[in-house]
Structures are given as C-alpha cells and as structure tokens.
Amino acid sequence: MKQTRKKHSPEFKAKVALAAIEGLKTTAELAAQYQLHPVQIHQWKKALLDGAAAVFQTGQKASKDKQAEALTDQLYRQIGQLTVERDFLSRKLGK
C-alpha cells in the first residue's frame, strides 16, 4: 500500500512546534499524540525558533515593502497613462 504525504496547515505546525518548545511532553510523546515523526517535530520547532525574531521587528521591513509597493503602483499608473496617450496620438496621426 502506497503512503501519501500529509499536508499540514501552518496552524497545526505552529501548535505542534509550540508544544515542543513548552517541553511539557517529550518529542516522542508529541510524535505519538499528533501521529508525526519526531524529526518533523524538531524541524518545525527549529523553524519556529529561527523565524520568531521576525515577529518582533520594528516594522522597518514592512515600511520598506509599503514604499516599494507604492512606487510600483505609481509607475504602473504612469505606464498606463503613457500607453493611452501613445495609442490616442497614433490614431489621430493615422498610423
């Protein structure tokens, strides 16, 4: 019988990783409880610990992302306006 890969939601992964960080149960107990391999729990725990710093960033990255998005939107509007003007002028000139 062929086994298929299970796809777990991010919420489930976070729940398991937080349980592993709490340390109330061993990894083996968590693996049995959630029907996972212990290595998978270690990987999710490591990913959570590595990415936890991003939660507490002061918003510098978010601010830069918003500025870049605003600039991109402005440039797309300008491209659209120039395209319309070019099409209008080419029709009026008969080309």
N, C-alpha and C positions, 0 to 999 in steps of 0.2 A: 504494500500500500504506500502510495507516494504522499509524503508530507508536504503541505503547503505552508508558505511563510505567513505568519500572522502580522498584520499591520496594526500597531498600537497607536492610539491617539496621543497627542502631546500631553493632554491632561493626565492620562494613565501613566505615561512615562514620568511626569513630574511627581505624581503621587507615590510611585514606587521609589524614585530617587530620594524624595524627602523622607520616606520611611527608612531607607537605608542610612541616610545621614543622621536621623534621630538615634539610631543604634539601639532601639528597644528590642529588636529582634535581630538574630544573626542573618547573614546573607542567605544561608541555606534555608532558614525558616521562611524568609521572604520569597525565595525561589519556589518553595513548595506551596506557599499561600497563593501566589499570583501565577503559578504554573509557568515559570520562566527559568532560564539557565542563569546560574549565579554570575557568569561572566557578563551577561547582558545587564544585570543589575549594577555591576561595577562600572560598566561603560556609561550607563545613564547617570549614575552618581557623579562620575568624573565630569561628564558634560555639564551637569548642573552646577557643579562647583566652579568649573572653568568659566561658565557664562554668567555666573552670579554678579560679577563686577559690572557687567553692562547694565544691570538694573539700576545701579546707583550712580551712573554717570550724570554729570550736572546738566545735561541737555545740550552740550556743545555739538554732539554729532547730530542730534535732532534738528538743531538750529541750522547747521550747515546743509542738512538734507532739505529743509524747507527753503533755504535760499537758492539752492541748486534747482529745486523744483519750480520756484517762482521764475528764475531766469529761463529755464527751459520753456515754461508756458509763454513767457513774453516773446521768446524767439520763434516759437511755433505760430503765435498770432501774427508776428511781423512777416514770417514766410507766407502765411495765408493771405495777408493783405497785399504783399508784393505779387503773388501769383494772380490774384484777382485783377490787379491793376495791369499786369502784363497781358492777361487774356483780353481785357477790355480794350487796351490800346491796339492789340494785334487785330481785333475785329474792326475797330474804327479805321485802321490803316489799310484793311483789306488784304492782309497777308495770310 
